[in-house]
Amino acid sequence: MDINKIINHKTKWEKSTLKKVLEKFPERKDDFSTGSWVPVERVAIPETFDADQYLDKIGFPGEYPFTRGVQPTMYRGRLWTMRQYAGFGSAEESNKRYKYLLNQGQTGLSVAFDLPTQIGYDSDDSHSIGEVGKVGVAIDTLEDMEILFDGIPLDKVSTSMTINAPASVLLAFYIAVGEKNGVSKDQLRGTIQNDILKEYIARGTYIFPPKPSLRLITNIFEYCSAEIPKWNTISISGYHIREAGSTAAQEVAFTLADGIEYIKAAVKAGLDVDKFAGRLSFFFNAHNDLLEEVAKFRAARRIWAKIMKEKFGAQNERSMMLRFHTQTGGSTLTAQQPDNNIVRVTIQTLAAVLGGTQSLHTNSKDEALGLPTEQAVRIALRTQQIVAHESGITHSVDPLAGSYHVESLTDKIEDEVWTYLNKIEELGGMVQAIEAGYVQKEIQDAAYKYQREIEDNKRILVGVNEFKVEDPMPDDILKVDPELRKRQIEKVTKVRENRNSDQVQQKLEALGQAAVDPSANLMPYIIDAAKSYATLGEICNVLRNEFGEHQESIVL
């Protein structure tokens, strides 16, 4: 079919049929663009009917360039992993929540750690005052990890851990718990986030400067490829980039740029790309603009496949697959009329599933107010289960493929992502772009524009700047016991009293000596220290003494 015939007909339609209607009934005065300001055409048409271009850009599921999904059958073969992010207070409390979620039909665990754990401090450290157990579970020693996973079969459950700067230490604790429970390393399945570059960009829970941080990451790649073959060694995260205020295209661009940097570091360290790239995974956000989000996921798969094949010379198709976890958008939730958040999360769930996610966390309706209650968590999980079993969208591998609008949006996002990737390469790579403040400034500008539109009522948030009602504050908000830090200090003090102090000192000194040698893989030393019941803070302080601490660049 001649594409020009369609274009000419569209022009004729605009001048006749459309024009007559617009003269009588003008369109709404809305800004017809996506949530990230990509203009939306009134009517999209196919750009081409060329078979070669179709195969090059879209193709078939499970085949390069994976635009339509990483598996040939997708959810017809197996549903995504329903992995609710959870963790608060003590290990005992979090263990109860995990067992509750598993009993409700959750198919994987996702661990949230408190802020001191995320930045490598023990609960009795002065830096930890006021933060113990607040945004996640407090983990000071191997004993806390043993309690956290008590009664949970680690050979049957996949565990994701949102931990970055001290990822090697928490992985070491997990390995040790598995061994104590008779589960060998090669049976463990799960993911550590382990993505430090996005911490410098958007989140802030870093410890060490970029160079030693990248060393720790590549050490994990090398160790796990040999010892824990089922483990996903990094979850390269765009989620927090989007939460900081980026657009959809920026989320993809900066996430993939981080991924490029990690692969470059691993290859430079002598690793074969096809030996470790298949265990890389990604972590994306799902916002409210349903079709833009679907297009974003499709574009990300296509771009990553091309990067791996053409830039890094990957031969194994698994190395070219962009596998990702999705979390619904925390920043989209409102404290006003929190029940409205159930609807928002449902839209975002649809976006993730229609976009081909491999696992999914759905936020709870009350998370803009505090830690989620059991009732709110159950509704969030049921949202996934209803979409999976009642919506019918899991019957087709890629239900929206061929939509002229979706394909057009996919192309537009791809073009914008490549523009960003080329700019970052011109700056010398992602580390240099971060140090120059380029990435942070791009996100800040987008976040400022978004917030101004809300304040000027150009962007409607239901219940916030329109359709407002005066609701009383819910009285069932979950709160962490203020005495928790005191109990955690008692626990860690008791561990220090009962362990073999000479052995701990010996293991920490061995780690310090290995850190001086840039060719040494630090994972075996960290695991030995963890098994001796060295604390998280003690292990991180050894590395702080050798590597120093990162100082943030201020971007105005």
KOLNU-742074 format. One record per residue (C-alpha): residue in three letters; z, y, x. Coordinates in steps of 0.25 Angstrom, whole numbers, plus 5000, padded with zeros to 4 digits. Last residue first. Example, Ala and Ser with C-alpha at 12.3 -4.5 7.8 and 13.67 -1.06 7.14 Angstrom:
BEGIN
   fidren      z      y      x
      SER   5029   4996   5055
      ALA   5031   4982   5049
This chain:
BEGIN
   fidren      z      y      x
      LEU   5164   5102   5087
      VAL   5165   5089   5095
      ILE   5177   5085   5103
      SER   5175   5074   5113
      GLU   5186   5064   5111
      GLN   5194   5059   5124
      HIS   5193   5044   5126
      GLU   5205   5038   5133
      GLY   5206   5032   5147
      PHE   5200   5019   5152
      GLU   5210   5013   5161
      ASN   5223   5018   5155
      ARG   5217   5017   5141
      LEU   5214   5003   5143
      VAL   5228   4999   5147
      ASN   5233   5008   5135
      CYS   5224   5000   5126
      ILE   5230   4987   5129
      GLU   5244   4992   5128
      GLY   5241   4999   5115
      LEU   5236   4986   5109
      THR   5248   4979   5113
      ALA   5249   4968   5123
      TYR   5252   4955   5116
      SER   5248   4946   5127
      LYS   5236   4942   5119
      ALA   5232   4956   5118
      ALA   5232   4958   5133
      ASP   5224   4945   5135
      ILE   5214   4950   5125
      ILE   5213   4964   5132
      TYR   5210   4957   5145
      PRO   5199   4948   5139
      MET   5193   4960   5133
      LEU   5192   4969   5145
      ASN   5179   4964   5151
      ALA   5179   4968   5165
      SER   5167   4975   5172
      PRO   5174   4989   5171
      ASP   5186   4984   5179
      VAL   5197   4994   5177
      ALA   5199   4988   5163
      ALA   5201   4974   5169
      GLN   5213   4980   5177
      GLY   5219   4986   5164
      LEU   5217   4973   5156
      ALA   5224   4965   5167
      GLU   5236   4975   5167
      LEU   5237   4973   5152
      LYS   5237   4958   5153
      GLN   5248   4958   5164
      GLN   5257   4968   5156
      VAL   5256   4959   5144
      GLN   5260   4947   5152
      ASP   5272   4954   5158
      SER   5276   4959   5144
      ASN   5276   4945   5138
      ARG   5277   4948   5123
      ASN   5290   4949   5115
      GLU   5294   4963   5118
      ARG   5280   4969   5116
      VAL   5278   4962   5103
      LYS   5291   4967   5098
      THR   5288   4981   5101
      VAL   5274   4980   5094
      LYS   5281   4975   5082
      GLU   5292   4986   5082
      ILE   5281   4996   5084
      GLN   5273   4991   5072
      ARG   5286   4991   5063
      LYS   5288   5006   5067
      ARG   5274   5009   5065
      LEU   5274   5003   5051
      GLU   5286   5011   5045
      PRO   5277   5021   5038
      ASP   5271   5009   5030
      VAL   5257   5011   5028
      LYS   5252   5017   5014
      LEU   5243   5011   5003
      ILE   5240   5021   4992
      ASP   5245   5016   4979
      ASP   5249   5030   4973
      PRO   5235   5035   4971
      MET   5234   5050   4972
      PRO   5233   5056   4958
      ASP   5218   5060   4954
      GLU   5214   5074   4950
      VAL   5199   5072   4947
      LYS   5186   5077   4955
      PHE   5172   5074   4950
      GLU   5167   5083   4962
      ASN   5172   5086   4976
      VAL   5181   5074   4978
      GLY   5180   5065   4966
      VAL   5166   5062   4968
      LEU   5161   5067   4982
      ILE   5149   5076   4979
      ARG   5141   5082   4991
      LYS   5136   5096   4990
      ASN   5150   5100   4985
      ASP   5152   5110   4996
      GLU   5164   5102   5001
      ILE   5157   5089   5000
      GLU   5144   5095   5007
      ARG   5153   5101   5018
      GLN   5159   5087   5021
      TYR   5146   5081   5023
      LYS   5141   5092   5032
      TYR   5153   5091   5040
      ALA   5152   5076   5042
      ALA   5138   5077   5046
      ASP   5141   5087   5057
      GLN   5153   5079   5062
      ILE   5144   5067   5063
      GLU   5134   5074   5071
      LYS   5145   5080   5080
      GLN   5152   5067   5083
      VAL   5138   5061   5087
      TYR   5135   5072   5097
      GLY   5149   5074   5103
      ALA   5143   5073   5117
      GLU   5153   5062   5120
      ILE   5148   5055   5107
      ALA   5133   5056   5111
      GLN   5136   5052   5126
      VAL   5143   5039   5120
      MET   5131   5037   5111
      GLY   5120   5037   5121
      GLY   5114   5047   5131
      LEU   5112   5059   5122
      GLU   5097   5056   5120
      GLU   5102   5042   5115
      ILE   5111   5049   5105
      LYS   5099   5057   5100
      ASN   5090   5045   5099
      LEU   5101   5038   5090
      TYR   5102   5050   5081
      THR   5087   5050   5078
      TRP   5087   5035   5077
      VAL   5098   5036   5066
      GLU   5090   5047   5059
      ASP   5078   5039   5058
      GLU   5086   5027   5053
      ILE   5092   5035   5042
      LYS   5079   5039   5037
      ASP   5073   5025   5038
      THR   5084   5019   5030
      LEU   5084   5031   5020
      SER   5069   5028   5017
      GLU   5071   5013   5016
      VAL   5083   5016   5006
      HIS   5074   5025   4998
      TYR   5062   5016   4998
      SER   5070   5004   4994
      GLY   5064   4993   5001
      ALA   5077   4987   5005
      LEU   5088   4990   4995
      PRO   5093   4976   4992
      ASP   5093   4971   5007
      VAL   5097   4956   5006
      SER   5097   4955   4991
      HIS   5108   4947   4983
      THR   5119   4956   4989
      ILE   5116   4967   4980
      GLY   5119   4959   4968
      SER   5131   4968   4964
      GLU   5141   4957   4960
      HIS   5145   4949   4973
      ALA   5144   4958   4985
      VAL   5146   4971   4978
      ILE   5158   4966   4970
      GLN   5164   4960   4983
      GLN   5162   4973   4991
      THR   5169   4981   4980
      ARG   5180   4970   4978
      LEU   5184   4973   4993
      ALA   5186   4988   4990
      ILE   5193   4985   4977
      ARG   5202   4975   4984
      VAL   5205   4986   4995
      ALA   5209   4996   4984
      GLN   5219   4986   4978
      GLU   5225   4983   4992
      THR   5227   4997   4995
      PRO   5218   5005   5004
      LEU   5225   5013   5015
      GLY   5225   5028   5011
      LEU   5219   5038   5002
      ALA   5205   5038   5006
      GLU   5206   5023   5007
      ASP   5209   5022   4992
      LYS   5196   5016   4987
      SER   5195   5005   4997
      ASN   5184   5005   5008
      THR   5174   4993   5007
      HIS   5172   4986   5020
      LEU   5159   4978   5023
      SER   5153   4968   5031
      GLN   5138   4964   5035
      THR   5132   4977   5028
      GLY   5118   4976   5023
      GLY   5115   4990   5017
      LEU   5116   4985   5003
      VAL   5130   4980   5006
      ALA   5134   4993   5013
      ALA   5128   5002   5003
      LEU   5134   4994   4991
      THR   5148   4995   4998
      GLN   5146   5010   4999
      ILE   5143   5011   4984
      THR   5155   5003   4981
      VAL   5164   5011   4991
      ARG   5160   5024   4983
      VAL   5164   5017   4970
      ILE   5177   5013   4975
      ASN   5180   5026   4981
      ASN   5179   5032   4967
      ASP   5193   5026   4965
      PRO   5199   5035   4975
      GLN   5197   5047   4966
      GLN   5200   5057   4977
      ALA   5204   5051   4990
      THR   5189   5049   4993
      LEU   5181   5038   5000
      THR   5168   5042   5007
      SER   5175   5043   5021
      GLY   5179   5028   5020
      GLY   5164   5024   5018
      THR   5162   5009   5015
      GLN   5163   5000   5027
      THR   5151   4993   5033
      HIS   5150   4982   5043
      PHE   5138   4980   5051
      ARG   5127   4971   5057
      LEU   5116   4978   5064
      MET   5107   4966   5069
      MET   5099   4968   5082
      SER   5108   4959   5090
      ARG   5107   4948   5080
      GLU   5092   4949   5082
      ASN   5094   4944   5096
      GLN   5084   4951   5106
      ALA   5091   4964   5108
      GLY   5083   4974   5117
      PHE   5094   4985   5117
      LYS   5085   4996   5113
      GLU   5074   4989   5105
      LYS   5081   4978   5098
      MET   5095   4983   5097
      ILE   5091   4997   5093
      LYS   5080   4992   5083
      ALA   5091   4983   5076
      TRP   5101   4994   5076
      ILE   5091   5004   5069
      ARG   5087   4994   5058
      ARG   5101   4990   5055
      ALA   5106   5005   5054
      ALA   5094   5008   5045
      ARG   5098   4998   5035
      PHE   5113   5002   5035
      LYS   5109   5017   5033
      ALA   5099   5014   5022
      VAL   5111   5007   5014
      GLU   5120   5019   5017
      GLU   5109   5029   5013
      LEU   5107   5020   5000
      LEU   5122   5021   4996
      ASP   5126   5035   4999
      ASN   5141   5032   4998
      HIS   5144   5028   5012
      ALA   5145   5015   5019
      ASN   5149   5015   5034
      PHE   5145   5006   5045
      PHE   5150   4996   5055
      PHE   5142   4989   5065
      SER   5142   4976   5072
      LEU   5139   4971   5086
      ARG   5140   4956   5087
      GLY   5125   4954   5089
      ALA   5124   4964   5100
      PHE   5133   4955   5110
      LYS   5124   4945   5116
      ASP   5111   4951   5112
      VAL   5114   4964   5120
      ASP   5117   4956   5133
      LEU   5130   4962   5139
      GLY   5129   4968   5153
      ALA   5139   4980   5152
      LYS   5127   4989   5150
      VAL   5122   4981   5138
      ALA   5136   4982   5132
      ALA   5136   4997   5134
      LYS   5122   4999   5128
      ILE   5126   4990   5116
      TYR   5138   4999   5114
      GLU   5130   5012   5115
      ILE   5120   5007   5105
      GLY   5130   5003   5095
      ASP   5136   5017   5096
      ALA   5122   5023   5093
      LEU   5121   5013   5081
      THR   5134   5019   5075
      PHE   5129   5034   5078
      ALA   5116   5032   5072
      VAL   5121   5024   5060
      GLU   5132   5033   5056
      GLN   5123   5045   5059
      ALA   5113   5040   5049
      ALA   5123   5038   5038
      THR   5129   5052   5041
      SER   5141   5054   5049
      GLY   5155   5059   5043
      ALA   5166   5053   5051
      GLU   5166   5041   5042
      ARG   5151   5039   5045
      ILE   5155   5038   5060
      HIS   5167   5029   5056
      TYR   5158   5019   5050
      GLY   5147   5019   5060
      SER   5154   5008   5068
      ILE   5149   4999   5078
      SER   5157   4986   5075
      ILE   5159   4980   5089
      THR   5161   4966   5094
      ASN   5158   4958   5082
      TRP   5165   4945   5085
      LYS   5158   4931   5082
      PRO   5156   4929   5097
      ILE   5170   4931   5102
      GLU   5171   4926   5116
      ALA   5157   4929   5123
      SER   5151   4940   5114
      CYS   5166   4945   5112
      TYR   5169   4948   5126
      GLU   5156   4955   5129
      PHE   5156   4964   5117
      ILE   5171   4967   5119
      ASN   5169   4971   5133
      THR   5157   4980   5128
      ILE   5167   4987   5119
      LEU   5178   4988   5130
      ARG   5167   4994   5139
      LEU   5163   5004   5128
      SER   5177   5009   5127
      PRO   5178   5010   5142
      LYS   5166   5020   5142
      PRO   5168   5027   5129
      PRO   5182   5032   5132
      PHE   5195   5024   5127
      ILE   5203   5025   5115
      TYR   5195   5028   5102
      THR   5200   5029   5088
      GLY   5192   5042   5085
      ARG   5183   5039   5073
      ALA   5170   5046   5074
      ILE   5163   5047   5087
      TYR   5172   5042   5098
      GLU   5176   5031   5088
      LYS   5162   5028   5085
      LEU   5160   5025   5100
      ILE   5172   5015   5100
      ASP   5166   5004   5091
      ASN   5175   4992   5093
      GLN   5174   4989   5078
      ILE   5179   4974   5081
      THR   5172   4964   5073
      GLY   5175   4950   5067
      ARG   5174   4935   5069
      LEU   5183   4926   5078
      GLN   5179   4912   5080
      ASP   5175   4914   5095
      LYS   5188   4919   5098
      SER   5196   4907   5094
      VAL   5204   4906   5082
      GLY   5217   4899   5084
      ASN   5226   4909   5078
      LYS   5231   4914   5091
      GLU   5217   4915   5096
      GLY   5213   4923   5084
      VAL   5225   4933   5086
      ALA   5221   4934   5101
      ILE   5206   4937   5097
      TYR   5211   4948   5087
      PHE   5220   4954   5097
      ALA   5209   4955   5107
      LEU   5200   4961   5097
      LEU   5211   4972   5094
      VAL   5211   4975   5109
      SER   5196   4975   5111
      ALA   5195   4985   5099
      PRO   5205   4995   5105
      ALA   5195   5007   5104
      ASN   5188   5001   5092
      ILE   5195   4994   5080
      THR   5191   4991   5066
      MET   5193   4976   5067
      SER   5184   4967   5059
      THR   5189   4953   5056
      SER   5180   4941   5052
      VAL   5189   4930   5045
      LYS   5188   4915   5047
      ASP   5192   4913   5061
      LEU   5202   4924   5060
      PRO   5209   4916   5049
      ILE   5219   4927   5044
      GLY   5234   4922   5043
      ASP   5239   4933   5052
      PHE   5228   4942   5056
      LEU   5236   4955   5056
      ILE   5248   4948   5061
      GLU   5241   4942   5074
      MET   5235   4956   5076
      ASP   5249   4963   5076
      GLU   5254   4952   5086
      LEU   5242   4955   5095
      THR   5248   4969   5097
      ASP   5248   4983   5091
      ILE   5239   4982   5078
      ALA   5242   4992   5067
      VAL   5234   4990   5055
      GLY   5225   5001   5050
      VAL   5225   5016   5046
      LYS   5240   5018   5046
      GLY   5246   5006   5053
      VAL   5252   5015   5064
      GLU   5247   5029   5063
      GLY   5259   5038   5062
      ILE   5263   5036   5077
      SER   5253   5028   5084
      HIS   5251   5038   5096
      SER   5265   5036   5100
      ASP   5263   5021   5103
      ASP   5271   5011   5095
      SER   5260   5007   5086
      ASP   5251   5003   5098
      TYR   5240   5012   5102
      GLY   5225   5008   5104
      ILE   5217   5018   5096
      GLN   5214   5009   5084
      THR   5228   5003   5085
      PRO   5234   5016   5084
      LEU   5225   5020   5072
      ASP   5228   5008   5063
      PHE   5218   4996   5063
      ALA   5209   4992   5052
      VAL   5205   4977   5052
      SER   5193   4972   5044
      LEU   5194   4957   5039
      GLY   5183   4949   5033
      THR   5179   4942   5020
      GLN   5187   4950   5010
      GLY   5189   4941   4997
      GLN   5202   4946   4991
      ASN   5210   4936   4999
      LEU   5204   4942   5012
      LEU   5208   4956   5008
      TYR   5223   4951   5005
      LYS   5223   4944   5018
      TYR   5219   4956   5026
      ARG   5229   4965   5018
      LYS   5240   4956   5022
      ASN   5236   4956   5036
      SER   5236   4971   5036
      GLU   5250   4972   5031
      GLU   5255   4963   5042
      ALA   5247   4970   5053
      SER   5254   4982   5050
      GLY   5249   4995   5043
      PHE   5235   4994   5038
      GLY   5222   4986   5040
      ALA   5210   4984   5032
      TYR   5195   4985   5032
      GLN   5189   4976   5021
      ARG   5179   4966   5026
      MET   5169   4960   5016
      THR   5159   4953   5025
      TRP   5145   4954   5019
      LEU   5140   4944   5010
      ARG   5133   4932   5016
      GLY   5119   4926   5013
      ARG   5114   4934   5002
      TYR   5122   4945   5008
      MET   5112   4947   5020
      THR   5101   4936   5019
      PRO   5092   4939   5031
      GLN   5104   4945   5038
      VAL   5104   4958   5046
      GLY   5100   4967   5034
      ARG   5087   4974   5029
      THR   5086   4983   5041
      PHE   5088   4972   5050
      PRO   5077   4976   5060
      TYR   5075   4965   5063
      GLU   5078   4953   5054
      GLY   5089   4949   5045
      PRO   5084   4956   5033
      PHE   5069   4958   5033
      GLY   5061   4970   5038
      ILE   5064   4984   5036
      LYS   5059   4993   5048
      ASP   5050   4984   5056
      LEU   5046   4975   5044
      TYR   5043   4986   5035
      GLN   5035   4994   5046
      ASP   5027   4981   5048
      ALA   5024   4980   5033
      ASP   5019   4994   5031
      PHE   5022   4998   5017
      THR   5027   5012   5022
      GLU   5036   5023   5018
      PRO   5040   5018   5005
      ILE   5044   5028   4995
      ALA   5057   5036   4993
      VAL   5059   5045   4980
      ARG   5068   5057   4980
      GLU   5070   5056   4995
      VAL   5084   5056   5000
      PRO   5087   5066   5011
      VAL   5097   5060   5021
      TRP   5109   5069   5020
      SER   5119   5058   5024
      GLY   5124   5055   5010
      THR   5110   5054   5006
      SER   5101   5066   5002
      PHE   5097   5072   4989
      ASP   5105   5084   4989
      ASP   5109   5086   4975
      LYS   5102   5096   4966
      ARG   5098   5086   4955
      GLU   5084   5085   4953
      PRO   5076   5094   4944
      PHE   5073   5089   4929
      LYS   5061   5096   4923
      GLU   5053   5101   4935
      LEU   5059   5088   4943
      VAL   5053   5079   4933
      LYS   5039   5085   4933
      LYS   5039   5085   4948
      LEU   5042   5070   4949
      THR   5031   5066   4941
      SER   5020   5075   4947
      LYS   5021   5081   4961
      GLU   5032   5070   4966
      TRP   5024   5059   4960
      LYS   5011   5064   4967
      THR   5018   5064   4980
      LYS   5024   5050   4978
      HIS   5010   5045   4975
      ASN   5005   5051   4988
      ILE   5016   5044   4995
      ILE   5014   5031   4988
      LYS   4999   5031   4991
      ASN   5002   5035   5006
      ILE   5009   5022   5007
      ASP   4997   5014   5005
      MET   5000   5000   5000
